[in-house]
Amino acid sequence: MAVVEEVAGAWLKDLLRLPADASFGFTTGAQSAHVTALAAARHHLLAERGWDVERRGLAGAPAVRVLTSGLQHATVDRAVRLLGLGTDNLRSVGAAAGRIDLAGLERELTASDAPAVVSVQAGEINTGLFDPFAEVCDLAAAHGAWVHVDGAIGLWAAASARHRHLLAGAERADSWTTDAHKWLNVPYDSGFVVVRRPDAHRAALSTRASYLVHADDAAEPGVEPARDQLDWNPEWSRRARAVPVYAAVRSLGRAGIASIVDRCVEHAQRLVDGLGGLPGVEVLARPVVNQGLVRFRSPTATTTRAPTG
Ligand SMILES: Cc1ncc(COP(=O)(O)O)c(C=O)c1O
């Protein structure tokens, strides 16, 4: 199983154009992938300030801010709650035309040196918009902030030569989440988390028990120990979710996955354009990738409202 995970994980990082030396975990979904990524962020940002959060907990620790456009998926909010960061520290810096407002982000980062995660997204849940990753990463680098990318849907655009420009700069982030049960079409319960800093990822997640034989206990001197899944994801017992991922990537290949993305985007755009041509239907957001937004007006409505996007 460790080997299947290693192979499938390396393939996914390659397909998604993420750093080959980043660590990864196969989680239940993007929700637990966010928890994992933000646990690594929490570890790293607090360790930089001399605070061992795994040992000391959060009481008395510097507050970790999580900055977003305000349009983040609700699973980010829940990850913030589960990690004890506190939703008061989840701050919207505002959105400009559906994407994180860079001026607002710069203001927030400049206003304080408190540890900060900037949580951005590839594929906003309603409009499918992608945040400006390169500019966000520049600002975050200037202020020592951690950049997390929710790419549950949109990270798969990296597999398509036609659409990967949407992700320009996202490869410079510190952590990423996606779902194989979205564009890769494997059954539910198949999230994927990638972390640029394996040390922070492992420090936040790893655990040991006397009744288990861990790979590093059994390794021979000088031999790299096999992967131990307990180091990289929050579950203890779990199914072998790397197997369907391995099978899907192996059978579809790079071209097959690119074709799923390209065809799905074409269909979504055709569907939304077609709907938009019907009487009483208004297109609020034409799909950037596979999400669009239309409004069906009531045939009896007497007033019209401006689209809000
Ligand atoms: C952008 C985004 N993030 C996170 C999630 C949560 O994913 P999961 O249900 O795999 O936890 C979703 C689910 O639709 C999503 O669209």
The ligand as a Tripos MOL2 file, in Angstrom:
@<TRIPOS>MOLECULE
LIG
   16    16     1     0     0
SMALL
NO_CHARGES

@<TRIPOS>ATOM
      1 C1        -13.9880   24.5580   -3.7430 C.3       1 LIG1
      2 C2        -14.3210   23.4310   -2.8260 C.ar      1 LIG1
      3 N1        -13.5770   23.2340   -1.7160 N.ar      1 LIG1
      4 C3        -13.8230   22.2360   -0.8620 C.ar      1 LIG1
      5 C4        -14.8550   21.3580   -1.0730 C.ar      1 LIG1
      6 C5        -15.0940   20.2520   -0.0960 C.3       1 LIG1
      7 O1        -14.7430   19.0350   -0.6580 O.3       1 LIG1
      8 P1        -15.0240   17.6320    0.0710 P.3       1 LIG1
      9 O2        -16.5000   17.4220   -0.0070 O.co2     1 LIG1
     10 O3        -14.2570   16.6500   -0.7470 O.co2     1 LIG1
     11 O4        -14.5510   17.7210    1.4790 O.co2     1 LIG1
     12 C6        -15.6620   21.5010   -2.2050 C.ar      1 LIG1
     13 C7        -16.8010   20.5820   -2.4340 C.2       1 LIG1
     14 O5        -17.5790   20.7250   -3.3370 O.2       1 LIG1
     15 C8        -15.3810   22.5500   -3.1010 C.ar      1 LIG1
     16 O6        -16.1090   22.7300   -4.2150 O.3       1 LIG1
@<TRIPOS>BOND
     1     1     2 1
     2     2     3 ar
     3     2    15 ar
     4     3     4 ar
     5     4     5 ar
     6     5     6 1
     7     5    12 ar
     8     6     7 1
     9     7     8 1
    10     8     9 2
    11     8    10 1
    12     8    11 1
    13    12    13 1
    14    12    15 ar
    15    13    14 2
    16    15    16 1
@<TRIPOS>SUBSTRUCTURE
     1 LIG1         1 GROUP 0 **** ****
